């Protein structure tokens, strides 16, 4: 359609709609919101749901401890490395097309993972799941942000998004424990099929197309970002097995750093970069990216240790270990709703984020004291404190990552918010596994019956969790020192409904 200077009235009708039209618009918007939230839950959940099932997977597929960590990292690396490409694809192809394609790939890869009869196929399916999630996540968040203008309604929507983002990992551990106990580990993959197919059917009917921009995909940037991340993470995992002086470890780090430098050089020169470097010019936004990365790095690594600790040290069944994490999502829900409904707009973003990070760090510091004799009653305060902190911090960090972003950069900014989360999960797990292995020979193996093996495992978990707590305290310092702008006012009006699509004006296609 050719653009004219005259407004296209039928696309932007904002007159007071009839009750029937208003109700239909509201229902459509709620369906879109539900599809986005369930999708985000699946994406985050799948990064953690396999943790409880790892001992069973290791036994059935005869995987080494180092190979087992790749069951987690194959997903997070593919997800994080391709997120920016997924964000750009959403800009070029439209969010609806990209969302549906990503969800289809995600469902198919989940089926393949559940049917895997060897380590190779399982890791390949996990990487394919990550690729599908990379197409899904930016379109989901950008769609959510377009449903409401900045203000109280948007803050509430982000509050719900925070609930699933911050508690998805804990929910994944609970679901993984129940599925592994009731059925087999394969159902941690199969469970995505019925949920994904329902979301696919709903999204195909109600999801808006979004704006489309002209341009091309920065393939070189996408490849450099993915390979650079993979190389760095491989270096950490290799160091955990063979030490920091190992030649392959050093080569992996050097190659990773060189590729990062090449990525920055490419992005500064191409006409349509996959990551516009101007997004990092805003100090507050850059600070929230780093803080979010550190928050997820400490959190995901801790989930890995805690799930192994509960089963291998305390001797709990998978369903017991999964349910033990229940205080975390409950606390996340309570804190995020309090922040989004009451605190947002009244307390500066910097203060809310700092308090949340400190609370989460304190929870991890308490977890670092767990040993072979710790009771569940002693664990609950640490789990609750950690959950309250996550629920408090994720809301302002999500808002801050998208604040003051130009409309043309909304998609890639949404992608960066998710990139920091997935990169934090992959790098954090790799770093903490390396710290874990420093406890002594055999720390990364399953503890045997001997007291010595048990002691080494507990010592490694304590060291890893201590470093995770330090990451969150470091993030709190960064936010407190570097962030300047207060939170956006919470009194902005809700957007006028668009009769034709039921979606906010920002979502109209002008192509």
Secondary structure, DSSP 4 states (H G I P E B T S, - for coil): ----SS--GGGS--SPPPHHHHHHHHHHHHHHHHHHHHHHHHHHHHHHHHHHHHHHHHHHHT--HHHHHHHHHHHHHHHHHHHHHHHHHHHHH-HHHHHHHHHHHHHHHHHHHHH--SHHHHHHHHHHHHHHHHHHHHHHHHHHHHHS-TTHHHHHHHHHHHHHHHHHHHHHHHHHHHHHHHS-TTHHHHHHHHHHHHHHHHHHHH------------HHHHHHHHHHHHHHHHHHHHHHHH-TT-HHHHHHHHHHHHHHHHHHHHHTTSTT-SS-GGGGSSHHHHHHHHHHHHHHHHHHHHHHHHHHIIIIIS---HHHHHHHTHHHHHHHHHHHHHIIIIIBTTB-HHHHHHHHHHHHHHHHHHHTT--TT--HHHHHHHHHHHHHHHHHHHHHHHHHHHTT--GGGHHHHHHHHHHHHHHHHHHHHHHHHHHHHTT-TTTTSPP-SSHHHHHHHHHHHHHHHHHHHHHHHHHHHHHHHH----PPPS-PPPPPP-TTTSS-GGG----
